[in-house]
Amino acid sequence: MTLARVSLHSCLPQAPAVPDCGRRALLWGGVFSGLGSISAILISGRLLTVFTPQSILRNSTDSSFILAVLAGATIWILIATLFRLPVSTTHTILGAVLLQGIFLFGVSSLKLDFLAIRVILPLAAGPFIALIALSVIRRLTRRPQTQTSEKKSPRSASISHWGSAAATAYARGINDAPKMAALGAFFFVAGSTYAVWGPYSIVAVAIVAGSLVLGHRVALELVKRVVPLDHTQRLQAGIVTATLVSVGAYLGAPLSTTHVHAGSTAGIGGRKEVIVSALRGMVLPWLVTLPAAGLLAIAIAFVVARF
């Protein structure tokens, strides 16, 4: 869902031809997300440590716990994608770890101080920081609409939007890959070369494959909901999203690319209906994605324990 939303913006300068442009844009976004996923080995080391179960839970976990988290998160993302529901990879993984941990070990197993400061606070604040940043940029760069102000060659507009989409997709890769790699690393021998490169490589391949197999379906649906912005506004929203998500990944602050992008769009759009729509999209993952992924992980853990 996130990658489809990001890739879609590179096609907007040629909106009438979005269905023809869609697969090319998704491949473009998928490739740069894959590159970002590999680069995360060097850039997002702090974020990797945040999403290991031992950082969130006081109790030790085994392979069945990790498998249930991976399966629950994967199933929910597939369901959300098929039904075109708003989904955040970060909230999905977090929900699967938290709820299964509470189910197995109780609330006391959670490292609440760590969760509040290192996970929930940046995750919740990210989209609002993006909204405020774009609102400020919008005010500083506002100028009267004239015929010359909108004069921009189709080629330069296309280059700027494809570049912005590439930057955001790359940022999405370095932001999301460590969260998934932190779980996958459990199954590799500690200290081996594969323990470093293996999980990130698998995530990179999965992101590219997923964008090509299911991304087109989501992108076509998002065309109906796209916020009408001009060339400059879309470019500013993409640049701020890519910058904020990349900085967050480097500093080890978990952000949702979906939410930051929605906050950027709301901030640059400036209209009440745009802001309300973005805020609604930010709330749903907390109320739907997080508990749904957690319940799926619990169900899978229960079935595995029985059989």
Buried (B, 14 or more C-beta within 10 A) or exposed (E): BBBBBBBBBBBBBBEEEBEEBBBEBBBBBBBBBBBBBBBBBEBBEBBBBBBBBEBBBEBEBEEEBBBBBBBBBBBBBEBBBEEBBBBBBBBBBBBBBBBBBBBBBEEEBBBEEBBEEBBBEBBBBBBBBBBEBBBEBBEEEEEEEEEEEEEBEEEEBBEBBBBBBBBBBBBBBBBBBBBBBBBBBBBBEEEEEEBBBBBBBBBBEBBBEBBEEBBBEBBBBBBEEBBEBBBBBBBBBBBBBBBBBBEBBBEBBBBBBBBBBBBBBBBBBBEEEBBEBBBEBBEBBBEBBBBBBBBBBBBBBBEEEEE
